[in-house]
Amino acid sequence: MKKFIYASAMAITFLAADASLAQRVELRSGDVSVLAGQKTVNVEYDYSEFGVGKFATEQEYLDKKSAEYNAKEAGKGDSWKKAWVEDRKARYEPKFEELFNKGLEDKGITAVKARPDAQYTLIVKTKFIEPGFNVGVMRKNAYVDYEIDLVESANKSSKIAEIGMRNVPGGQFGGFDFDTGVRIAESYAKAGKSLAAFLDKKLK
């Protein structure tokens, strides 16, 4: 009975989180209507400057965590740091694109990496990551802040629109997200879904 109550509570929590996703999307400037009628949009990812948890920079976080892991087991911290970076292309970006493209399927818009021939580009900037944790008896969702610039592919220095998304949660239903990369990947998935829902309403 307790397991059923816990599962029901978790389901309600995740449904509520999904329902609030659209509210996290903020059009800070510009106009996204230029995407109407587009079939392919180029997408790029920018991880050049963001904080992680209580650390002001990603580098501080990586140095601290990798040193702690290496102190416990030689080489473990180096492997962890390598996986942290590799998760971007292996997990985060595919999840973002999968949910974004699914959400805009009816509009016929597809976001694809390395398509400079597309007229417009979405630059997805990671601005902050809270990795969260899961130690079995206690857990905390990951959260990520994003800034997304819509630019012309031929002139990326000039923004057409800037979109912000804050506190986009990442975690798996049932609590089986013991791996940090799994939690963060779910945030990218929700960010793609949320952005698609926002654009779907804007592009009539």
C-alpha positions in Angstrom: 0.0 0.0 0.0 2.8 2.4 0.9 4.5 1.6 -2.4 1.3 2.4 -4.3 0.9 5.7 -2.4 4.5 6.6 -3.2 4.1 5.7 -6.9 0.9 7.8 -7.1 2.6 10.7 -5.5 5.6 10.5 -7.8 3.2 10.3 -10.8 1.3 13.4 -9.7 4.6 15.2 -9.1 5.9 14.5 -12.6 2.6 15.4 -14.3 2.6 18.7 -12.4 6.1 19.3 -13.5 5.3 18.6 -17.2 2.2 20.9 -16.9 4.2 23.8 -15.7 6.9 23.5 -18.4 5.4 26.0 -20.8 5.3 28.6 -18.0 9.1 28.4 -17.7 9.6 29.6 -21.3 10.2 33.4 -21.5 10.5 35.3 -24.8 13.0 37.9 -23.6 13.3 39.7 -26.9 12.5 39.5 -30.6 10.0 37.5 -32.6 10.0 33.8 -33.4 7.4 34.0 -36.2 10.2 33.8 -38.8 10.2 30.0 -38.2 6.7 29.7 -39.6 6.9 27.6 -42.8 10.5 26.4 -42.1 11.2 22.7 -42.6 14.7 22.5 -41.1 16.3 24.5 -38.4 20.0 24.2 -37.6 20.7 23.6 -33.9 23.9 24.3 -32.0 24.9 23.9 -28.3 26.9 26.2 -26.2 28.5 25.0 -23.0 31.1 27.8 -22.8 30.0 29.5 -19.6 27.8 28.0 -16.8 27.8 27.3 -13.1 27.2 24.0 -11.5 25.5 23.7 -8.1 27.3 25.8 -5.6 30.3 26.4 -8.0 30.5 29.5 -10.1 32.1 27.7 -13.0 32.0 24.3 -14.5 35.8 24.0 -14.2 35.7 24.5 -10.4 33.1 21.7 -10.2 35.0 19.3 -12.4 38.3 19.9 -10.5 36.7 19.4 -7.1 34.7 16.3 -8.0 37.4 14.6 -10.1 39.9 15.1 -7.3 37.5 13.6 -4.7 36.9 10.5 -6.9 40.6 10.1 -7.7 41.4 10.2 -4.0 39.0 7.3 -3.4 40.2 5.3 -6.5 43.0 6.1 -8.9 41.7 7.1 -12.3 38.0 7.2 -11.2 37.8 10.9 -11.3 39.4 11.1 -14.7 36.9 8.7 -16.1 34.0 10.6 -14.4 35.2 13.9 -15.9 35.4 12.3 -19.4 31.9 10.9 -19.1 30.6 14.3 -17.9 31.7 15.9 -21.1 30.7 13.0 -23.4 27.2 12.9 -22.0 26.5 16.1 -23.9 26.6 14.5 -27.4 25.6 11.0 -26.2 22.6 11.9 -24.0 21.7 15.6 -23.7 21.6 16.8 -27.3 19.8 13.7 -28.7 17.1 14.0 -25.9 16.6 17.7 -26.6 16.2 17.1 -30.4 14.0 14.1 -30.0 11.4 15.8 -27.9 11.6 19.1 -29.8 11.0 17.4 -33.1 8.2 15.3 -31.7 6.5 18.4 -30.4 6.7 20.3 -33.7 5.9 17.3 -35.9 2.5 18.8 -36.8 4.2 22.0 -37.9 6.7 20.1 -40.1 9.7 21.7 -38.4 12.8 19.6 -37.6 15.8 20.7 -35.7 19.1 19.1 -36.9 22.7 19.6 -35.9 25.3 20.6 -38.5 22.8 22.0 -41.0 24.3 25.4 -41.9 22.2 25.4 -45.1 19.1 26.0 -43.0 18.1 29.6 -43.0 17.8 29.8 -39.2 19.8 28.5 -36.2 18.8 27.8 -32.6 21.8 28.2 -30.3 21.0 26.3 -27.0 23.1 27.8 -24.3 23.5 26.0 -20.9 23.6 28.7 -18.2 23.4 26.7 -15.0 23.2 23.0 -13.9 22.1 21.6 -10.6 23.1 18.0 -10.9 20.8 16.7 -8.1 21.4 13.4 -6.4 19.8 10.0 -5.8 21.1 7.9 -2.9 18.1 5.6 -2.7 16.4 6.8 0.5 16.8 10.4 -0.6 16.9 12.1 -4.0 16.8 15.5 -5.7 16.0 16.3 -9.3 18.5 17.9 -11.5 17.6 21.4 -12.7 19.0 23.3 -15.7 18.7 26.9 -16.9 18.9 27.6 -20.6 19.2 30.6 -22.9 18.2 30.0 -26.5 19.1 32.4 -29.3 17.3 32.4 -32.6 19.7 33.7 -35.3 20.1 33.7 -39.1 22.6 31.0 -40.0 24.4 33.4 -42.2 24.7 36.1 -39.5 24.8 34.5 -36.1 26.0 37.7 -34.4 22.5 39.2 -34.8 19.8 37.8 -32.6 16.3 37.5 -34.0 14.9 36.4 -30.7 16.2 35.4 -27.2 14.3 32.8 -25.1 15.0 31.9 -21.5 14.1 28.7 -19.6 14.8 28.4 -15.9 14.7 25.5 -13.4 13.8 22.9 -16.0 13.7 19.7 -13.9 15.3 16.4 -14.8 14.5 13.1 -13.1 13.0 9.7 -14.0 9.7 8.4 -12.8 10.1 5.8 -10.2 13.4 7.3 -9.0 15.7 5.1 -11.0 18.0 8.0 -11.9 21.0 7.2 -9.8 23.4 8.4 -12.6 23.9 12.2 -12.8 23.8 12.1 -16.6 20.4 10.4 -16.7 18.9 13.2 -14.5 20.4 16.0 -16.6 19.5 14.3 -19.8 15.8 14.4 -18.7 16.1 18.1 -18.2 17.3 18.5 -21.8 14.4 16.3 -22.9 11.9 18.5 -21.1 13.6 21.7 -22.4 13.1 20.4 -26.0 9.5 19.5 -25.2 8.8 22.8 -23.5 10.4 24.9 -26.3 8.4 23.0 -28.9 5.1 23.6 -27.1 5.9 27.3 -26.8 6.7 27.6 -30.5 3.7 25.5 -31.5 1.5 28.2 -29.9 3.4 31.0 -31.5 3.6 29.7 -35.1 0.0 29.7 -36.4 
